Amino acid sequence: MEALKIIASALKKSMYQSTADWVFEQQVMPHINAVAKHISSQYLALNITKILDKACKLGDVFTRHGRYKQAMDLYGQALAEYKKALGLDHPDTLSTVKNMASIFHKQGRYQKALKWY
């Protein structure tokens, strides 16, 4: 949990970043991969929204770097827990749904994206 906090605190939330931010993310990608690999559904099931927010932040980084499968894995796990903890209509739940739809759109899977938007 400590590694997730450290990595997430170093990352920006915005999907729009400077070149320096992108380079930094590339440099710490091995650490992001390691943390993401060890995030389990049990860990996310603690229903601590701060943990879910941090997992989504890692998903944002994967999305920015074109690593859509890894992003979808994190978003999918977070979405399931957001639904349980906060409900379907909560802004954090809806934001995660939008992030997933955005990935489908970037992949050219427009019909699937429309279902998620």
Sequence and secondary structure as in RCSB ss.txt:
>XXXX:A:sequence
MEALKIIASALKKSMYQSTADWVFEQQVMPHINAVAKHISSQYLALNITKILDKACKLGDVFTRHGRYKQAMDLY
GQALAEYKKALGLDHPDTLSTVKNMASIFHKQGRYQKALKWY
>XXXX:A:secstr
 HHHHHHHHHS S S   HHHHHHHHHHHHHHHHHHHH  HHHHTT  HHHHHHHHHHHHHHHHTT HHHHHHHH
HHHHHHHHHHH TTSHHHHHHHHHHHHHHHHTT HHHHHHH 
